[in-house]
């Protein structure tokens, strides 16, 4: 099962075939279990978006709910990947969320030069010792490039720190 456009951008660009696998497994699970409701975490925002699109396109009678990202006190998103961080890396890891928050603040304030916001995010992560795969501002509904006047946006990133690859996002509503 494939959700073409969504499966090839952002995470899909760095993990080819990943979302096709996720979509296929989830579609089979839904077919077997026939749930009324399924909950997916907002931490994996692109996966949540892919599943929502798959359910809509295949007319599956499943309500997809989003679970809020759970964070440690310092802001680091909880993830099984965090176990790969050394003690020193764990101290630096919250910089991912701090960088996302800084970008979200710029977006929320009305700044529309998203390319500049993305460059700043990449530079901030690199300066903190991360190896970012991407740092992007996208439309929350479909992860498309933001159109003028888009109100619901999401800032997403994936960055490597040592052996860990951390992904996170911050959703932004603009008035």
DRENTIMI-261372 format. One record per residue: residue number from 1; residue in three letters; x, y, z of N, C-alpha, C in turn. Coordinates in steps of 0.05 Angstrom, whole numbers. Layout:
{site NUM,"Ala",{X,Y,Z},{X,Y,Z},{X,Y,Z}}
...
END
This chain:
{site 1,"Unk",{17,-23,0},{0,0,0},{18,24,0}}
{site 2,"Unk",{12,43,-18},{29,67,-20},{13,92,-20}}
{site 3,"Unk",{22,112,-6},{11,139,-7},{32,156,-21}}
{site 4,"Unk",{32,157,-48},{54,166,-64},{68,192,-55}}
{site 5,"Unk",{55,215,-57},{68,240,-52},{79,242,-23}}
{site 6,"Unk",{63,234,-4},{72,236,24},{94,217,32}}
{site 7,"Unk",{96,195,17},{115,174,24},{143,180,15}}
{site 8,"Unk",{146,200,-2},{172,205,-15},{186,230,-6}}
{site 9,"Unk",{173,246,11},{185,271,20},{195,268,49}}
{site 10,"Unk",{211,287,58},{220,288,85},{232,261,94}}
{site 11,"Unk",{218,247,113},{228,221,122},{231,201,99}}
{site 12,"Unk",{212,202,80},{212,184,58},{236,187,40}}
{site 13,"Unk",{246,211,38},{270,216,22},{295,202,34}}
{site 14,"Unk",{296,202,61},{319,190,75},{315,161,82}}
{site 15,"Unk",{290,152,81},{284,124,87},{266,112,65}}
{site 16,"Unk",{276,109,41},{260,99,19},{246,73,26}}
{site 17,"Unk",{220,71,19},{205,47,24},{193,45,52}}
{site 18,"Unk",{202,62,70},{193,61,98},{162,63,100}}
{site 19,"Unk",{151,84,88},{123,88,91},{106,69,76}}
{site 20,"Unk",{116,58,54},{102,36,41},{99,12,59}}
{site 21,"Unk",{120,6,74},{119,-16,93},{100,-10,116}}
{site 22,"Unk",{101,14,127},{83,22,148},{54,21,138}}
{site 23,"Unk",{49,32,115},{21,32,105},{11,4,100}}
{site 24,"Unk",{27,-13,89},{19,-40,84},{13,-55,110}}
{site 25,"Unk",{30,-53,129},{26,-67,155},{1,-56,169}}
{site 26,"Unk",{-2,-30,169},{-26,-18,183},{-51,-25,168}}
{site 27,"Unk",{-51,-24,141},{-75,-32,126},{-83,-61,131}}
{site 28,"Unk",{-63,-79,133},{-69,-107,139},{-80,-109,167}}
{site 29,"Unk",{-68,-95,186},{-78,-95,214},{-107,-86,215}}
{site 30,"Unk",{-113,-63,202},{-140,-53,202},{-159,-72,189}}
{site 31,"Unk",{-151,-86,168},{-168,-105,154},{-174,-129,173}}
{site 32,"Unk",{-155,-138,188},{-158,-161,205},{-174,-153,230}}
{site 33,"Unk",{-167,-131,243},{-179,-124,269},{-205,-108,266}}
{site 34,"Unk",{-208,-93,244},{-231,-76,239},{-237,-57,262}}
{site 35,"Unk",{-217,-41,269},{-222,-22,292},{-240,1,284}}
{site 36,"Unk",{-253,12,304},{-268,37,300},{-250,61,302}}
{site 37,"Unk",{-230,58,320},{-211,80,326},{-183,69,328}}
{site 38,"Unk",{-164,85,318},{-136,79,321},{-121,104,329}}
{site 39,"Unk",{-101,101,347},{-87,124,357},{-58,123,348}}
{site 40,"Unk",{-48,145,337},{-20,147,328},{-8,172,340}}
{site 41,"Unk",{17,171,347},{30,193,360},{37,216,341}}
{site 42,"Unk",{34,241,351},{42,264,336},{72,267,333}}
{site 43,"Unk",{88,253,349},{117,254,347},{125,246,319}}
{site 44,"Unk",{113,225,309},{118,216,281},{97,228,263}}
{site 45,"Unk",{99,255,260},{77,270,247},{73,261,218}}
{site 46,"Unk",{94,255,204},{91,247,176},{77,220,175}}
{site 47,"Unk",{84,201,193},{71,175,194},{41,179,199}}
{site 48,"Unk",{34,196,218},{6,202,225},{-8,212,200}}
{site 49,"Unk",{5,230,185},{-7,242,161},{-11,221,139}}
{site 50,"Unk",{9,204,136},{7,182,116},{-16,163,123}}
{site 51,"Unk",{-18,156,148},{-40,137,156},{-67,151,152}}
{site 52,"Unk",{-70,176,160},{-95,190,155},{-102,190,126}}
{site 53,"Unk",{-83,196,108},{-88,197,80},{-96,169,69}}
{site 54,"Unk",{-81,149,78},{-87,121,69},{-116,114,77}}
{site 55,"Unk",{-124,119,102},{-151,113,111},{-172,127,94}}
{site 56,"Unk",{-166,153,88},{-185,168,72},{-187,157,43}}
{site 57,"Unk",{-164,152,31},{-164,143,3},{-175,115,0}}
{site 58,"Unk",{-172,98,20},{-182,71,18},{-210,68,31}}
{site 59,"Unk",{-221,91,39},{-248,92,51},{-251,72,74}}
{site 60,"Unk",{-231,71,91},{-231,53,114},{-248,66,136}}
{site 61,"Unk",{-266,51,148},{-283,63,169},{-269,64,196}}
{site 62,"Unk",{-246,78,197},{-230,79,221},{-225,109,228}}
{site 63,"Unk",{-231,117,252},{-224,144,261},{-195,144,271}}
{site 64,"Unk",{-179,161,260},{-151,163,268},{-149,187,287}}
{site 65,"Unk",{-140,181,311},{-135,201,332},{-105,205,335}}
{site 66,"Unk",{-99,230,343},{-71,237,347},{-65,239,377}}
{site 67,"Unk",{-44,225,386},{-35,227,414},{-13,248,415}}
{site 68,"Unk",{-15,266,434},{5,287,438},{32,275,444}}
{site 69,"Unk",{53,287,434},{80,279,440},{87,281,469}}
{site 70,"Unk",{97,260,481},{105,261,509},{135,269,510}}
{site 71,"Unk",{141,287,528},{168,298,529},{179,295,557}}
{site 72,"Unk",{206,293,558},{220,294,584},{218,324,593}}
{site 73,"Unk",{225,329,618},{223,356,630},{240,376,614}}
{site 74,"Unk",{261,367,601},{278,385,585},{269,389,556}}
{site 75,"Unk",{246,376,549},{235,380,523},{240,358,503}}
{site 76,"Unk",{259,340,509},{265,319,490},{241,300,487}}
{site 77,"Unk",{233,296,462},{211,277,457},{219,249,465}}
{site 78,"Unk",{201,236,480},{206,209,488},{207,191,463}}
{site 79,"Unk",{226,173,463},{230,155,440},{248,133,448}}
{site 80,"Unk",{243,110,436},{261,87,440},{289,93,429}}
{site 81,"Unk",{291,112,411},{317,119,399},{335,133,419}}
{site 82,"Unk",{323,145,440},{339,160,459},{359,142,474}}
{site 83,"Unk",{354,115,474},{372,97,487},{399,96,474}}
{site 84,"Unk",{401,105,449},{426,105,434},{443,130,441}}
{site 85,"Unk",{433,149,456},{447,173,463},{467,167,486}}
{site 86,"Unk",{491,177,484},{509,175,507},{500,196,527}}
{site 87,"Unk",{512,196,551},{504,215,572},{509,244,562}}
{site 88,"Unk",{531,248,549},{538,275,539},{518,283,517}}
{site 89,"Unk",{511,264,499},{492,270,477},{464,275,489}}
{site 90,"Unk",{457,261,510},{431,265,522},{428,293,533}}
{site 91,"Unk",{450,305,542},{449,333,552},{444,352,528}}
{site 92,"Unk",{455,346,505},{452,363,481},{426,359,466}}
{site 93,"Unk",{415,335,469},{392,327,453},{368,346,454}}
{site 94,"Unk",{362,359,477},{339,378,478},{342,401,459}}
{site 95,"Unk",{366,406,448},{369,427,428},{351,424,404}}
{site 96,"Unk",{344,399,398},{326,394,375},{299,409,380}}
{site 97,"Unk",{288,404,403},{262,417,410},{265,447,412}}
{site 98,"Unk",{287,456,424},{291,485,427},{293,498,399}}
{site 99,"Unk",{306,485,381},{309,496,353},{282,496,340}}
{site 100,"Unk",{266,475,343},{239,475,332},{222,497,344}}
{site 101,"Unk",{224,501,370},{208,522,383},{216,550,372}}
{site 102,"Unk",{242,554,368},{251,580,358},{240,585,330}}
{site 103,"Unk",{240,564,313},{228,567,286},{198,571,288}}
{site 104,"Unk",{185,557,305},{156,560,308},{149,588,317}}
{site 105,"Unk",{165,600,334},{160,627,343},{161,647,320}}
{site 106,"Unk",{181,643,302},{183,660,278},{159,656,260}}
{site 107,"Unk",{150,631,256},{127,626,240},{102,638,252}}
{site 108,"Unk",{99,634,278},{75,645,293},{74,675,291}}
{site 109,"Unk",{97,688,290},{98,717,289},{90,728,262}}
{site 110,"Unk",{87,711,243},{78,719,216},{100,719,195}}
{site 111,"Unk",{124,712,203},{146,711,183},{139,691,162}}
{site 112,"Unk",{143,698,137},{135,681,114},{159,671,98}}
{site 113,"Unk",{183,679,105},{207,670,91},{215,643,103}}
{site 114,"Unk",{200,622,95},{204,596,107},{231,584,100}}
{site 115,"Unk",{242,591,77},{269,582,69},{290,592,89}}
{site 116,"Unk",{287,617,98},{305,629,117},{302,615,144}}
{site 117,"Unk",{277,609,152},{272,595,177},{285,568,177}}
{site 118,"Unk",{282,554,154},{293,527,151},{324,528,152}}
{site 119,"Unk",{336,547,138},{365,550,139},{375,555,167}}
{site 120,"Unk",{361,573,181},{369,579,209},{367,554,227}}
{site 121,"Unk",{346,538,223},{343,513,238},{366,494,233}}
{site 122,"Unk",{372,490,207},{394,472,200},{420,482,212}}
{site 123,"Unk",{426,508,210},{451,519,221},{452,516,251}}
{site 124,"Unk",{430,520,265},{430,518,294},{436,489,302}}
{site 125,"Unk",{424,470,288},{429,442,295},{457,434,289}}
{site 126,"Unk",{467,443,266},{495,436,259},{514,449,279}}
{site 127,"Unk",{509,473,288},{526,487,307},{526,472,334}}
{site 128,"Unk",{504,459,340},{502,444,365},{513,415,363}}
{site 129,"Unk",{525,409,340},{537,383,336},{519,361,324}}
{site 130,"Unk",{496,369,314},{478,349,301},{485,348,272}}
{site 131,"Unk",{476,326,259},{477,323,230},{448,321,220}}
{site 132,"Unk",{436,344,214},{408,344,206},{404,332,178}}
{site 133,"Unk",{383,316,175},{375,307,149},{357,327,136}}
{site 134,"Unk",{339,339,152},{322,360,141},{311,377,165}}
{site 135,"Unk",{303,401,158},{289,419,177},{270,434,159}}
{site 136,"Unk",{244,430,163},{225,440,143},{200,452,156}}
{site 137,"Unk",{189,472,143},{164,484,151},{144,475,129}}
{site 138,"Unk",{123,462,137},{103,451,118},{75,456,128}}
{site 139,"Unk",{56,453,109},{28,454,116},{21,430,132}}
{site 140,"Unk",{7,433,154},{2,411,172},{-17,391,159}}
{site 141,"Unk",{-35,399,143},{-55,381,131},{-44,360,113}}
{site 142,"Unk",{-24,368,96},{-14,350,76},{16,350,72}}
{site 143,"Unk",{30,364,89},{59,367,88},{69,380,62}}
{site 144,"Unk",{51,394,48},{59,408,25},{73,434,32}}
{site 145,"Unk",{85,446,12},{98,472,16},{77,492,25}}
{site 146,"Unk",{82,509,44},{62,528,54},{54,548,32}}
{site 147,"Unk",{28,551,29},{17,571,11},{12,596,27}}
{site 148,"Unk",{12,619,14},{6,644,29},{-20,641,43}}
{site 149,"Unk",{-20,650,68},{-45,649,84},{-50,623,98}}
{site 150,"Unk",{-33,603,94},{-37,577,108},{-35,583,138}}
{site 151,"Unk",{-55,573,153},{-56,578,181},{-45,556,198}}
{site 152,"Unk",{-49,531,190},{-40,508,205},{-14,497,193}}
{site 153,"Unk",{8,500,207},{34,492,197},{47,474,217}}
{site 154,"Unk",{68,461,208},{84,444,225},{114,447,217}}
{site 155,"Unk",{130,449,237},{159,451,233},{170,423,241}}
{site 156,"Unk",{184,410,222},{193,383,227},{223,381,223}}
{site 157,"Unk",{236,362,237},{264,358,233},{271,329,239}}
{site 158,"Unk",{293,320,227},{306,295,234},{336,302,234}}
{site 159,"Unk",{349,293,256},{377,300,259},{391,277,274}}
{site 160,"Unk",{415,272,265},{431,251,279},{449,264,300}}
{site 161,"Unk",{451,250,322},{470,258,343},{482,232,353}}
{site 162,"Unk",{508,228,346},{521,203,352},{507,181,336}}
{site 163,"Unk",{499,159,350},{485,137,337},{455,140,335}}
{site 164,"Unk",{445,161,348},{416,165,348},{407,183,326}}
{site 165,"Unk",{384,177,314},{371,194,295},{345,203,308}}
{site 166,"Unk",{344,229,314},{321,240,329},{302,254,309}}
{site 167,"Unk",{277,249,312},{257,263,296},{238,277,316}}
{site 168,"Unk",{228,300,307},{210,316,324},{196,337,307}}
{site 169,"Unk",{176,349,319},{162,370,305},{147,387,325}}
{site 170,"Unk",{139,411,315},{123,429,330},{101,440,311}}
{site 171,"Unk",{76,437,320},{54,448,304},{50,477,311}}
{site 172,"Unk",{43,493,290},{40,521,293},{13,530,281}}
{site 173,"Unk",{-3,544,297},{-27,557,287},{-23,587,285}}
{site 174,"Unk",{-28,597,261},{-25,626,257},{-53,638,253}}
{site 175,"Unk",{-57,662,264},{-83,675,261},{-84,692,236}}
END
